Every structure is written in structure tokens, then in C-alpha cells.
Amino acid sequence: MSKDYFGEYVVEKPEFTKLPEGDSTVRIIRAEALTSFQKYDGSPKDELPEWKDSGPQLAITVVASEEGKNGGLTHRFNALGYKRYDELSAKELESGKYENIGGYACVANKSGDMTRMIDTDRTQSCKNILNQFAAAAQIPVGETLMEGVAKAIANKTNMRVTVTNKQFEGEDQLRLTRFRAEVTATVDDGFEE
């Protein structure tokens, strides 16, 4: 062993135990506003899709906060939903202005770049998921999301989540699928102090 062990030590990516599938009580330890073209650290992704419009995303990391449990998970929330090519109407298909790129209905913008078509219903679904997350994190209605998330991190606010394993591009991927506020129940036992 070298006399200058730490001077020669090369830092590696630490191991990160993932939350298991099922329900867990967690707290948020990190949140970053990113785009779909960025890694969690803010650097550009190595491979980008053919379309040129990146979507806004909120990336969070949660860790188990139940006694005797451990693990964490990073999750991304999308702010926008996009129309699938196979959902275009006959009239839209006949127009010839849409291309199927990665299953999305893409159209050229003014600069000639291919961009995805925003879908109102899917975007509303994204907002509903964000609002469910905010409610679980006990962020009051009317407060900005990032301000509320910062408070939830500082206050170590617990919430309940469900972790599911879903296929993404042919690989297993653990995802957070349900968010609920951690409720402490008080039971009236009939005794007065």
C-alpha cells in the first residue's frame, strides 16, 4: 500500500442502493429543474433524439426515511406531454406535414428543425402528477413548486411513494408512480388528561 493512499486515490461513482418495488416512506434530498436534453448534473446527455425541442423536467432524488430501511431513487417529472404519431387524425396524416420520429408526431418549426407536437391532455396529465407530488410533499396550493420543494428538503418532509418496475427502451427501470402525504394518525382513546 502506498504511503500517500489518499493522494493517489481516484474517486469513483459511489454505490447507490435503490428503493425496492412497493410502497416506501421517503424524503426528498435533491431537486433540479432541467430539460430532457440534460443529465441530472446539468451536463448535456450523450445521445440526443432527432427532434430539437427539449422538454422541461424536474429531477428529484428521494431516500428512504423509515427506520431500518434504506435506498433511494432519482425520478424525472415531465412538464409537457407530446402527441404520438399513431394518434394523428386522418386529416393530419393526409397533410403530410408530420413525421414519425421515435413514435412522436413531429413537425418542422420556422427554422426547419423537427419539433414534437404538444398534446393538451398529456400536458394536463403531467401537471396533475406534479400537483400530486406537491401535495404529498405538503407544498401549499399557490406556492411555487421550487420554493415548496426547497422547504420540503429543508424540513425533511416525509411522503409515501410507490415504486414500480416498468420497461423503458427494452430495459427494466424503477419509477415512482404514486405520491401520498405521510399522515400521522391520532386515535381518540377516550381518556382525558
MIKE-209435 format. One record per atom (N, C-alpha, C): x, y, z negated; atom name. Coordinates in steps of 0.1 Angstrom, whole numbers, plus 5000, padded with zeros to 4 digits. Layout:
<atoms>
+------+------+------+----+
!    x !    y !    z ! at !
+------+------+------+----+
!    X !    Y !    Z ! CA !
...
+------+------+------+----+
</atoms>
This chain:
<atoms>
+------+------+------+----+
!    x !    y !    z ! at !
+------+------+------+----+
! 5008 ! 4988 ! 5000 !  N !
! 5000 ! 5000 ! 5000 ! CA !
! 5009 ! 5012 ! 5000 !  C !
! 5005 ! 5022 ! 5008 !  N !
! 5013 ! 5035 ! 5009 ! CA !
! 5012 ! 5043 ! 4996 !  C !
! 5023 ! 5050 ! 4994 !  N !
! 5023 ! 5059 ! 4982 ! CA !
! 5013 ! 5071 ! 4984 !  C !
! 5010 ! 5074 ! 4997 !  N !
! 5001 ! 5085 ! 4999 ! CA !
! 4988 ! 5080 ! 5005 !  C !
! 4982 ! 5071 ! 4998 !  N !
! 4969 ! 5064 ! 5002 ! CA !
! 4959 ! 5074 ! 5007 !  C !
! 4956 ! 5084 ! 4999 !  N !
! 4945 ! 5094 ! 5003 ! CA !
! 4950 ! 5104 ! 5014 !  C !
! 4962 ! 5106 ! 5014 !  N !
! 4968 ! 5115 ! 5025 ! CA !
! 4967 ! 5108 ! 5039 !  C !
! 4967 ! 5095 ! 5039 !  N !
! 4966 ! 5087 ! 5051 ! CA !
! 4953 ! 5081 ! 5054 !  C !
! 4944 ! 5082 ! 5044 !  N !
! 4930 ! 5076 ! 5045 ! CA !
! 4922 ! 5083 ! 5056 !  C !
! 4917 ! 5076 ! 5066 !  N !
! 4909 ! 5081 ! 5077 ! CA !
! 4894 ! 5079 ! 5073 !  C !
! 4887 ! 5090 ! 5073 !  N !
! 4873 ! 5089 ! 5069 ! CA !
! 4865 ! 5082 ! 5080 !  C !
! 4856 ! 5073 ! 5075 !  N !
! 4847 ! 5066 ! 5084 ! CA !
! 4832 ! 5070 ! 5080 !  C !
! 4823 ! 5066 ! 5089 !  N !
! 4809 ! 5068 ! 5086 ! CA !
! 4805 ! 5059 ! 5075 !  C !
! 4799 ! 5065 ! 5064 !  N !
! 4795 ! 5057 ! 5053 ! CA !
! 4783 ! 5048 ! 5056 !  C !
! 4783 ! 5037 ! 5049 !  N !
! 4771 ! 5028 ! 5050 ! CA !
! 4759 ! 5034 ! 5044 !  C !
! 4748 ! 5032 ! 5050 !  N !
! 4735 ! 5038 ! 5046 ! CA !
! 4725 ! 5027 ! 5045 !  C !
! 4721 ! 5023 ! 5033 !  N !
! 4711 ! 5013 ! 5032 ! CA !
! 4698 ! 5018 ! 5036 !  C !
! 4691 ! 5011 ! 5045 !  N !
! 4678 ! 5016 ! 5050 ! CA !
! 4667 ! 5012 ! 5041 !  C !
! 4656 ! 5021 ! 5040 !  N !
! 4644 ! 5017 ! 5033 ! CA !
! 4639 ! 5004 ! 5039 !  C !
! 4633 ! 4996 ! 5031 !  N !
! 4627 ! 4984 ! 5037 ! CA !
! 4613 ! 4987 ! 5042 !  C !
! 4608 ! 4978 ! 5051 !  N !
! 4595 ! 4979 ! 5056 ! CA !
! 4585 ! 4979 ! 5044 !  C !
! 4574 ! 4986 ! 5045 !  N !
! 4564 ! 4987 ! 5035 ! CA !
! 4563 ! 5000 ! 5028 !  C !
! 4556 ! 5001 ! 5017 !  N !
! 4554 ! 5014 ! 5010 ! CA !
! 4566 ! 5016 ! 5000 !  C !
! 4570 ! 5029 ! 5000 !  N !
! 4580 ! 5034 ! 4991 ! CA !
! 4577 ! 5048 ! 4986 !  C !
! 4582 ! 5050 ! 4974 !  N !
! 4582 ! 5064 ! 4969 ! CA !
! 4596 ! 5070 ! 4972 !  C !
! 4596 ! 5082 ! 4978 !  N !
! 4608 ! 5088 ! 4983 ! CA !
! 4608 ! 5103 ! 4980 !  C !
! 4620 ! 5109 ! 4982 !  N !
! 4621 ! 5123 ! 4982 ! CA !
! 4629 ! 5128 ! 4994 !  C !
! 4627 ! 5140 ! 4998 !  N !
! 4635 ! 5145 ! 5010 ! CA !
! 4648 ! 5150 ! 5005 !  C !
! 4659 ! 5147 ! 5011 !  N !
! 4672 ! 5152 ! 5007 ! CA !
! 4678 ! 5161 ! 5018 !  C !
! 4672 ! 5161 ! 5030 !  N !
! 4677 ! 5169 ! 5041 ! CA !
! 4667 ! 5171 ! 5052 !  C !
! 4666 ! 5183 ! 5057 !  N !
! 4657 ! 5187 ! 5068 ! CA !
! 4664 ! 5196 ! 5078 !  C !
! 4663 ! 5194 ! 5091 !  N !
! 4669 ! 5202 ! 5101 ! CA !
! 4659 ! 5204 ! 5112 !  C !
! 4658 ! 5217 ! 5117 !  N !
! 4650 ! 5220 ! 5129 ! CA !
! 4659 ! 5218 ! 5140 !  C !
! 4656 ! 5209 ! 5150 !  N !
! 4664 ! 5205 ! 5161 ! CA !
! 4656 ! 5205 ! 5174 !  C !
! 4662 ! 5200 ! 5184 !  N !
! 4655 ! 5198 ! 5197 ! CA !
! 4657 ! 5183 ! 5200 !  C !
! 4649 ! 5178 ! 5209 !  N !
! 4650 ! 5164 ! 5213 ! CA !
! 4664 ! 5161 ! 5221 !  C !
! 4671 ! 5172 ! 5224 !  N !
! 4684 ! 5170 ! 5231 ! CA !
! 4695 ! 5170 ! 5221 !  C !
! 4693 ! 5171 ! 5208 !  N !
! 4703 ! 5172 ! 5198 ! CA !
! 4703 ! 5160 ! 5189 !  C !
! 4715 ! 5156 ! 5184 !  N !
! 4717 ! 5147 ! 5173 ! CA !
! 4713 ! 5153 ! 5160 !  C !
! 4712 ! 5145 ! 5150 !  N !
! 4709 ! 5151 ! 5137 ! CA !
! 4718 ! 5161 ! 5131 !  C !
! 4731 ! 5161 ! 5135 !  N !
! 4741 ! 5170 ! 5131 ! CA !
! 4741 ! 5183 ! 5139 !  C !
! 4731 ! 5184 ! 5149 !  N !
! 4730 ! 5196 ! 5158 ! CA !
! 4738 ! 5195 ! 5170 !  C !
! 4747 ! 5186 ! 5172 !  N !
! 4755 ! 5184 ! 5184 ! CA !
! 4746 ! 5178 ! 5195 !  C !
! 4750 ! 5181 ! 5208 !  N !
! 4742 ! 5175 ! 5219 ! CA !
! 4742 ! 5160 ! 5219 !  C !
! 4731 ! 5154 ! 5223 !  N !
! 4731 ! 5139 ! 5225 ! CA !
! 4740 ! 5136 ! 5236 !  C !
! 4746 ! 5123 ! 5235 !  N !
! 4755 ! 5119 ! 5246 ! CA !
! 4748 ! 5117 ! 5259 !  C !
! 4736 ! 5112 ! 5259 !  N !
! 4728 ! 5109 ! 5271 ! CA !
! 4715 ! 5117 ! 5271 !  C !
! 4712 ! 5125 ! 5281 !  N !
! 4700 ! 5133 ! 5282 ! CA !
! 4691 ! 5127 ! 5293 !  C !
! 4678 ! 5129 ! 5291 !  N !
! 4669 ! 5124 ! 5301 ! CA !
! 4670 ! 5133 ! 5314 !  C !
! 4663 ! 5129 ! 5324 !  N !
! 4663 ! 5137 ! 5337 ! CA !
! 4655 ! 5150 ! 5336 !  C !
! 4645 ! 5151 ! 5327 !  N !
! 4638 ! 5163 ! 5326 ! CA !
! 4647 ! 5173 ! 5318 !  C !
! 4644 ! 5186 ! 5320 !  N !
! 4652 ! 5197 ! 5315 ! CA !
! 4646 ! 5204 ! 5303 !  C !
! 4634 ! 5200 ! 5299 !  N !
! 4628 ! 5207 ! 5287 ! CA !
! 4630 ! 5199 ! 5275 !  C !
! 4637 ! 5204 ! 5265 !  N !
! 4638 ! 5197 ! 5252 ! CA !
! 4626 ! 5201 ! 5243 !  C !
! 4622 ! 5192 ! 5235 !  N !
! 4610 ! 5195 ! 5226 ! CA !
! 4615 ! 5198 ! 5212 !  C !
! 4609 ! 5207 ! 5205 !  N !
! 4612 ! 5210 ! 5192 ! CA !
! 4610 ! 5198 ! 5182 !  C !
! 4619 ! 5195 ! 5173 !  N !
! 4617 ! 5184 ! 5164 ! CA !
! 4622 ! 5188 ! 5150 !  C !
! 4616 ! 5182 ! 5140 !  N !
! 4620 ! 5184 ! 5126 ! CA !
! 4626 ! 5170 ! 5122 !  C !
! 4639 ! 5170 ! 5119 !  N !
! 4645 ! 5157 ! 5114 ! CA !
! 4647 ! 5158 ! 5099 !  C !
! 4642 ! 5148 ! 5092 !  N !
! 4643 ! 5147 ! 5078 ! CA !
! 4650 ! 5134 ! 5074 !  C !
! 4657 ! 5134 ! 5062 !  N !
! 4662 ! 5122 ! 5056 ! CA !
! 4655 ! 5121 ! 5043 !  C !
! 4650 ! 5109 ! 5040 !  N !
! 4644 ! 5106 ! 5027 ! CA !
! 4651 ! 5095 ! 5021 !  C !
! 4651 ! 5095 ! 5007 !  N !
! 4658 ! 5084 ! 5000 ! CA !
! 4648 ! 5079 ! 4989 !  C !
! 4649 ! 5066 ! 4986 !  N !
! 4641 ! 5060 ! 4976 ! CA !
! 4642 ! 5068 ! 4962 !  C !
! 4631 ! 5070 ! 4956 !  N !
! 4632 ! 5077 ! 4943 ! CA !
! 4626 ! 5069 ! 4932 !  C !
! 4622 ! 5056 ! 4935 !  N !
! 4616 ! 5047 ! 4924 ! CA !
! 4628 ! 5041 ! 4917 !  C !
! 4626 ! 5039 ! 4904 !  N !
! 4637 ! 5033 ! 4896 ! CA !
! 4639 ! 5019 ! 4901 !  C !
! 4652 ! 5015 ! 4903 !  N !
! 4656 ! 5002 ! 4907 ! CA !
! 4655 ! 5000 ! 4922 !  C !
! 4651 ! 5010 ! 4930 !  N !
! 4650 ! 5009 ! 4944 ! CA !
! 4661 ! 5018 ! 4950 !  C !
! 4665 ! 5014 ! 4962 !  N !
! 4675 ! 5023 ! 4969 ! CA !
! 4672 ! 5023 ! 4984 !  C !
! 4679 ! 5031 ! 4992 !  N !
! 4678 ! 5031 ! 5006 ! CA !
! 4673 ! 5044 ! 5010 !  C !
! 4674 ! 5047 ! 5023 !  N !
! 4670 ! 5059 ! 5029 ! CA !
! 4666 ! 5057 ! 5043 !  C !
! 4661 ! 5068 ! 5050 !  N !
! 4658 ! 5067 ! 5064 ! CA !
! 4657 ! 5081 ! 5069 !  C !
! 4662 ! 5083 ! 5081 !  N !
! 4661 ! 5095 ! 5088 ! CA !
! 4650 ! 5094 ! 5098 !  C !
! 4641 ! 5104 ! 5099 !  N !
! 4629 ! 5104 ! 5107 ! CA !
! 4628 ! 5117 ! 5115 !  C !
! 4623 ! 5117 ! 5127 !  N !
! 4621 ! 5129 ! 5135 ! CA !
! 4606 ! 5131 ! 5138 !  C !
! 4602 ! 5143 ! 5136 !  N !
! 4588 ! 5147 ! 5139 ! CA !
! 4588 ! 5155 ! 5152 !  C !
! 4580 ! 5152 ! 5161 !  N !
! 4578 ! 5160 ! 5173 ! CA !
! 4568 ! 5171 ! 5171 !  C !
! 4571 ! 5183 ! 5177 !  N !
! 4561 ! 5194 ! 5176 ! CA !
! 4552 ! 5194 ! 5188 !  C !
! 4556 ! 5187 ! 5199 !  N !
! 4548 ! 5187 ! 5211 ! CA !
! 4546 ! 5173 ! 5216 !  C !
! 4535 ! 5171 ! 5223 !  N !
! 4532 ! 5158 ! 5229 ! CA !
! 4531 ! 5160 ! 5244 !  C !
! 4534 ! 5150 ! 5252 !  N !
! 4535 ! 5152 ! 5266 ! CA !
! 4526 ! 5141 ! 5273 !  C !
! 4521 ! 5145 ! 5285 !  N !
! 4512 ! 5137 ! 5293 ! CA !
! 4520 ! 5126 ! 5300 !  C !
! 4514 ! 5114 ! 5300 !  N !
! 4520 ! 5102 ! 5306 ! CA !
! 4516 ! 5103 ! 5321 !  C !
! 4525 ! 5098 ! 5330 !  N !
! 4522 ! 5098 ! 5344 ! CA !
! 4510 ! 5090 ! 5347 !  C !
! 4509 ! 5079 ! 5341 !  N !
! 4497 ! 5070 ! 5344 ! CA !
! 4484 ! 5075 ! 5339 !  C !
! 4484 ! 5086 ! 5332 !  N !
! 4472 ! 5093 ! 5327 ! CA !
! 4467 ! 5104 ! 5336 !  C !
! 4475 ! 5107 ! 5347 !  N !
! 4471 ! 5118 ! 5356 ! CA !
! 4458 ! 5114 ! 5363 !  C !
! 4450 ! 5124 ! 5366 !  N !
! 4437 ! 5122 ! 5373 ! CA !
! 4441 ! 5119 ! 5388 !  C !
! 4431 ! 5114 ! 5395 !  N !
! 4433 ! 5111 ! 5410 ! CA !
! 4437 ! 5124 ! 5417 !  C !
! 4430 ! 5135 ! 5413 !  N !
! 4433 ! 5148 ! 5420 ! CA !
! 4447 ! 5152 ! 5417 !  C !
! 4452 ! 5151 ! 5404 !  N !
! 4465 ! 5154 ! 5401 ! CA !
! 4476 ! 5146 ! 5409 !  C !
! 4473 ! 5133 ! 5410 !  N !
! 4482 ! 5124 ! 5417 ! CA !
! 4482 ! 5128 ! 5432 !  C !
! 4471 ! 5131 ! 5438 !  N !
! 4470 ! 5135 ! 5452 ! CA !
! 4477 ! 5148 ! 5455 !  C !
! 4479 ! 5157 ! 5445 !  N !
! 4485 ! 5170 ! 5447 ! CA !
! 4500 ! 5168 ! 5451 !  C !
! 4506 ! 5157 ! 5446 !  N !
! 4520 ! 5154 ! 5450 ! CA !
! 4530 ! 5162 ! 5442 !  C !
! 4525 ! 5171 ! 5433 !  N !
! 4535 ! 5179 ! 5426 ! CA !
! 4541 ! 5173 ! 5413 !  C !
! 4536 ! 5161 ! 5409 !  N !
! 4540 ! 5154 ! 5397 ! CA !
! 4550 ! 5143 ! 5401 !  C !
! 4560 ! 5141 ! 5393 !  N !
! 4569 ! 5129 ! 5394 ! CA !
! 4568 ! 5121 ! 5381 !  C !
! 4570 ! 5108 ! 5383 !  N !
! 4571 ! 5099 ! 5371 ! CA !
! 4585 ! 5098 ! 5367 !  C !
! 4589 ! 5104 ! 5356 !  N !
! 4602 ! 5104 ! 5350 ! CA !
! 4601 ! 5098 ! 5336 !  C !
! 4606 ! 5086 ! 5335 !  N !
! 4606 ! 5080 ! 5321 ! CA !
! 4591 ! 5078 ! 5316 !  C !
! 4582 ! 5077 ! 5325 !  N !
! 4568 ! 5075 ! 5322 ! CA !
! 4560 ! 5088 ! 5319 !  C !
! 4567 ! 5099 ! 5320 !  N !
! 4561 ! 5112 ! 5317 ! CA !
! 4557 ! 5118 ! 5331 !  C !
! 4546 ! 5126 ! 5330 !  N !
! 4542 ! 5134 ! 5342 ! CA !
! 4551 ! 5147 ! 5342 !  C !
! 4560 ! 5148 ! 5352 !  N !
! 4569 ! 5159 ! 5352 ! CA !
! 4566 ! 5167 ! 5365 !  C !
! 4569 ! 5180 ! 5363 !  N !
! 4566 ! 5190 ! 5374 ! CA !
! 4578 ! 5199 ! 5375 !  C !
! 4581 ! 5204 ! 5387 !  N !
! 4592 ! 5214 ! 5388 ! CA !
! 4588 ! 5227 ! 5383 !  C !
! 4596 ! 5234 ! 5375 !  N !
! 4593 ! 5247 ! 5370 ! CA !
! 4598 ! 5258 ! 5380 !  C !
! 4598 ! 5270 ! 5377 !  N !
! 4601 ! 5281 ! 5387 ! CA !
! 4616 ! 5280 ! 5391 !  C !
! 4624 ! 5274 ! 5383 !  N !
! 4638 ! 5273 ! 5386 ! CA !
! 4641 ! 5260 ! 5394 !  C !
! 4630 ! 5252 ! 5396 !  N !
! 4632 ! 5239 ! 5403 ! CA !
! 4636 ! 5227 ! 5394 !  C !
! 4637 ! 5230 ! 5381 !  N !
! 4640 ! 5219 ! 5371 ! CA !
! 4628 ! 5211 ! 5368 !  C !
! 4629 ! 5198 ! 5366 !  N !
! 4618 ! 5190 ! 5363 ! CA !
! 4615 ! 5191 ! 5348 !  C !
! 4603 ! 5194 ! 5344 !  N !
! 4598 ! 5195 ! 5330 ! CA !
! 4586 ! 5187 ! 5328 !  C !
! 4584 ! 5182 ! 5316 !  N !
! 4572 ! 5174 ! 5312 ! CA !
! 4560 ! 5183 ! 5310 !  C !
! 4549 ! 5177 ! 5313 !  N !
! 4536 ! 5184 ! 5312 ! CA !
! 4531 ! 5183 ! 5298 !  C !
! 4529 ! 5194 ! 5291 !  N !
! 4524 ! 5193 ! 5277 ! CA !
! 4510 ! 5188 ! 5276 !  C !
! 4507 ! 5179 ! 5267 !  N !
! 4494 ! 5173 ! 5266 ! CA !
! 4488 ! 5179 ! 5253 !  C !
! 4476 ! 5185 ! 5254 !  N !
! 4470 ! 5192 ! 5243 ! CA !
! 4466 ! 5182 ! 5232 !  C !
! 4460 ! 5171 ! 5235 !  N !
! 4456 ! 5162 ! 5225 ! CA !
! 4468 ! 5156 ! 5218 !  C !
! 4479 ! 5152 ! 5225 !  N !
! 4491 ! 5146 ! 5218 ! CA !
! 4497 ! 5157 ! 5210 !  C !
! 4498 ! 5169 ! 5214 !  N !
! 4503 ! 5180 ! 5206 ! CA !
! 4495 ! 5182 ! 5194 !  C !
! 4482 ! 5181 ! 5194 !  N !
! 4474 ! 5182 ! 5182 ! CA !
! 4477 ! 5171 ! 5173 !  C !
! 4479 ! 5159 ! 5178 !  N !
! 4483 ! 5148 ! 5170 ! CA !
! 4496 ! 5150 ! 5163 !  C !
! 4506 ! 5156 ! 5170 !  N !
! 4519 ! 5160 ! 5164 ! CA !
! 4517 ! 5169 ! 5152 !  C !
! 4508 ! 5179 ! 5154 !  N !
! 4505 ! 5189 ! 5143 ! CA !
! 4499 ! 5182 ! 5131 !  C !
! 4489 ! 5172 ! 5134 !  N !
! 4483 ! 5165 ! 5123 ! CA !
! 4493 ! 5157 ! 5115 !  C !
! 4502 ! 5151 ! 5122 !  N !
! 4513 ! 5143 ! 5115 ! CA !
! 4521 ! 5152 ! 5106 !  C !
! 4525 ! 5164 ! 5112 !  N !
! 4533 ! 5173 ! 5104 ! CA !
! 4525 ! 5178 ! 5092 !  C !
! 4512 ! 5181 ! 5094 !  N !
! 4504 ! 5185 ! 5083 ! CA !
! 4502 ! 5175 ! 5072 !  C !
! 4501 ! 5162 ! 5076 !  N !
! 4500 ! 5151 ! 5066 ! CA !
! 4514 ! 5150 ! 5058 !  C !
! 4525 ! 5151 ! 5065 !  N !
! 4538 ! 5152 ! 5059 ! CA !
! 4538 ! 5163 ! 5049 !  C !
! 4534 ! 5175 ! 5053 !  N !
! 4535 ! 5187 ! 5044 ! CA !
! 4526 ! 5185 ! 5032 !  C !
! 4514 ! 5179 ! 5034 !  N !
! 4505 ! 5177 ! 5023 ! CA !
! 4511 ! 5167 ! 5013 !  C !
! 4518 ! 5157 ! 5018 !  N !
! 4524 ! 5147 ! 5010 ! CA !
! 4536 ! 5153 ! 5002 !  C !
! 4543 ! 5163 ! 5008 !  N !
! 4554 ! 5170 ! 5002 ! CA !
! 4549 ! 5181 ! 4993 !  C !
! 4536 ! 5182 ! 4991 !  N !
! 4529 ! 5192 ! 4983 ! CA !
! 4532 ! 5206 ! 4987 !  C !
! 4533 ! 5208 ! 5000 !  N !
! 4535 ! 5222 ! 5006 ! CA !
! 4521 ! 5228 ! 5007 !  C !
! 4519 ! 5240 ! 5001 !  N !
! 4506 ! 5246 ! 5002 ! CA !
! 4502 ! 5250 ! 5016 !  C !
! 4489 ! 5250 ! 5018 !  N !
! 4484 ! 5255 ! 5031 ! CA !
! 4487 ! 5269 ! 5032 !  C !
! 4492 ! 5274 ! 5044 !  N !
! 4495 ! 5288 ! 5046 ! CA !
! 4510 ! 5291 ! 5044 !  C !
! 4517 ! 5281 ! 5038 !  N !
! 4532 ! 5283 ! 5037 ! CA !
! 4539 ! 5278 ! 5049 !  C !
! 4550 ! 5284 ! 5053 !  N !
! 4558 ! 5280 ! 5064 ! CA !
! 4564 ! 5266 ! 5061 !  C !
! 4565 ! 5258 ! 5071 !  N !
! 4569 ! 5244 ! 5069 ! CA !
! 4584 ! 5243 ! 5063 !  C !
! 4593 ! 5251 ! 5069 !  N !
! 4607 ! 5250 ! 5065 ! CA !
! 4609 ! 5256 ! 5051 !  C !
! 4601 ! 5266 ! 5047 !  N !
! 4602 ! 5271 ! 5033 ! CA !
! 4596 ! 5261 ! 5024 !  C !
! 4585 ! 5254 ! 5027 !  N !
! 4580 ! 5244 ! 5019 ! CA !
! 4589 ! 5232 ! 5017 !  C !
! 4595 ! 5228 ! 5028 !  N !
! 4604 ! 5216 ! 5028 ! CA !
! 4616 ! 5220 ! 5019 !  C !
! 4621 ! 5232 ! 5020 !  N !
! 4632 ! 5236 ! 5012 ! CA !
! 4629 ! 5235 ! 4997 !  C !
! 4617 ! 5239 ! 4993 !  N !
! 4612 ! 5238 ! 4980 ! CA !
! 4610 ! 5224 ! 4975 !  C !
! 4605 ! 5215 ! 4984 !  N !
! 4603 ! 5201 ! 4981 ! CA !
! 4617 ! 5194 ! 4979 !  C !
! 4627 ! 5198 ! 4986 !  N !
! 4640 ! 5193 ! 4984 ! CA !
! 4646 ! 5198 ! 4971 !  C !
! 4645 ! 5211 ! 4968 !  N !
! 4650 ! 5216 ! 4955 ! CA !
! 4643 ! 5211 ! 4943 !  C !
! 4630 ! 5208 ! 4944 !  N !
! 4622 ! 5203 ! 4933 ! CA !
! 4622 ! 5188 ! 4932 !  C !
! 4628 ! 5182 ! 4942 !  N !
! 4629 ! 5167 ! 4942 ! CA !
! 4615 ! 5161 ! 4942 !  C !
! 4606 ! 5167 ! 4950 !  N !
! 4592 ! 5163 ! 4951 ! CA !
! 4591 ! 5148 ! 4956 !  C !
! 4584 ! 5140 ! 4949 !  N !
! 4582 ! 5126 ! 4954 ! CA !
! 4570 ! 5126 ! 4963 !  C !
! 4570 ! 5116 ! 4972 !  N !
! 4559 ! 5113 ! 4981 ! CA !
! 4559 ! 5098 ! 4984 !  C !
! 4548 ! 5093 ! 4988 !  N !
! 4547 ! 5079 ! 4992 ! CA !
! 4548 ! 5079 ! 5008 !  C !
! 4555 ! 5069 ! 5013 !  N !
! 4556 ! 5067 ! 5027 ! CA !
! 4554 ! 5052 ! 5030 !  C !
! 4551 ! 5050 ! 5043 !  N !
! 4550 ! 5036 ! 5048 ! CA !
! 4561 ! 5035 ! 5059 !  C !
! 4569 ! 5025 ! 5057 !  N !
! 4580 ! 5022 ! 5067 ! CA !
! 4575 ! 5010 ! 5076 !  C !
! 4575 ! 5012 ! 5089 !  N !
! 4572 ! 5002 ! 5098 ! CA !
! 4583 ! 5000 ! 5108 !  C !
! 4584 ! 4988 ! 5114 !  N !
! 4594 ! 4985 ! 5124 ! CA !
! 4587 ! 4984 ! 5137 !  C !
! 4591 ! 4994 ! 5146 !  N !
! 4585 ! 4994 ! 5160 ! CA !
! 4596 ! 4994 ! 5170 !  C !
! 4593 ! 4987 ! 5181 !  N !
! 4602 ! 4987 ! 5192 ! CA !
! 4604 ! 5000 ! 5199 !  C !
! 4616 ! 5004 ! 5202 !  N !
! 4619 ! 5017 ! 5209 ! CA !
! 4630 ! 5013 ! 5219 !  C !
! 4627 ! 5014 ! 5232 !  N !
! 4637 ! 5011 ! 5242 ! CA !
! 4643 ! 4998 ! 5240 !  C !
! 4634 ! 4988 ! 5236 !  N !
! 4639 ! 4974 ! 5235 ! CA !
! 4646 ! 4970 ! 5222 !  C !
! 4647 ! 4980 ! 5213 !  N !
! 4654 ! 4977 ! 5200 ! CA !
! 4644 ! 4980 ! 5188 !  C !
! 4646 ! 4972 ! 5177 !  N !
! 4639 ! 4975 ! 5165 ! CA !
! 4642 ! 4989 ! 5160 !  C !
! 4633 ! 4996 ! 5155 !  N !
! 4635 ! 5009 ! 5149 ! CA !
! 4626 ! 5011 ! 5137 !  C !
! 4631 ! 5013 ! 5125 !  N !
! 4623 ! 5016 ! 5114 ! CA !
! 4619 ! 5031 ! 5114 !  C !
! 4606 ! 5032 ! 5112 !  N !
! 4600 ! 5046 ! 5113 ! CA !
! 4590 ! 5048 ! 5101 !  C !
! 4589 ! 5061 ! 5097 !  N !
! 4579 ! 5065 ! 5087 ! CA !
! 4566 ! 5067 ! 5094 !  C !
! 4555 ! 5060 ! 5089 !  N !
! 4543 ! 5061 ! 5096 ! CA !
! 4531 ! 5067 ! 5088 !  C !
! 4532 ! 5067 ! 5075 !  N !
! 4522 ! 5073 ! 5067 ! CA !
! 4528 ! 5081 ! 5056 !  C !
! 4522 ! 5092 ! 5053 !  N !
! 4527 ! 5101 ! 5042 ! CA !
! 4516 ! 5104 ! 5033 !  C !
! 4518 ! 5102 ! 5019 !  N !
! 4508 ! 5105 ! 5009 ! CA !
! 4515 ! 5112 ! 4997 !  C !
! 4508 ! 5120 ! 4991 !  N !
! 4513 ! 5127 ! 4979 ! CA !
! 4515 ! 5117 ! 4968 !  C !
! 4525 ! 5118 ! 4960 !  N !
! 4527 ! 5109 ! 4949 ! CA !
! 4518 ! 5115 ! 4938 !  C !
! 4508 ! 5107 ! 4934 !  N !
! 4499 ! 5112 ! 4924 ! CA !
! 4501 ! 5104 ! 4911 !  C !
! 4502 ! 5112 ! 4900 !  N !
! 4503 ! 5106 ! 4887 ! CA !
! 4489 ! 5106 ! 4881 !  C !
! 4484 ! 5095 ! 4878 !  N !
! 4470 ! 5093 ! 4873 ! CA !
! 4470 ! 5095 ! 4858 !  C !
! 4460 ! 5102 ! 4853 !  N !
! 4458 ! 5103 ! 4838 ! CA !
! 4445 ! 5096 ! 4835 !  C !
! 4445 ! 5088 ! 4825 !  N !
! 4434 ! 5080 ! 4822 ! CA !
! 4428 ! 5085 ! 4809 !  C !
! 4415 ! 5088 ! 4808 !  N !
! 4409 ! 5092 ! 4796 ! CA !
! 4406 ! 5080 ! 4788 !  C !
! 4414 ! 5078 ! 4777 !  N !
! 4412 ! 5066 ! 4769 ! CA !
! 4402 ! 5068 ! 4758 !  C !
! 4396 ! 5080 ! 4757 !  N !
! 4385 ! 5082 ! 4747 ! CA !
! 4390 ! 5087 ! 4734 !  C !
! 4403 ! 5087 ! 4732 !  N !
! 4409 ! 5092 ! 4719 ! CA !
! 4412 ! 5106 ! 4720 !  C !
! 4409 ! 5113 ! 4709 !  N !
! 4413 ! 5127 ! 4708 ! CA !
! 4424 ! 5129 ! 4699 !  C !
! 4433 ! 5138 ! 4702 !  N !
! 4445 ! 5140 ! 4694 ! CA !
! 4442 ! 5151 ! 4683 !  C !
+------+------+------+----+
</atoms>
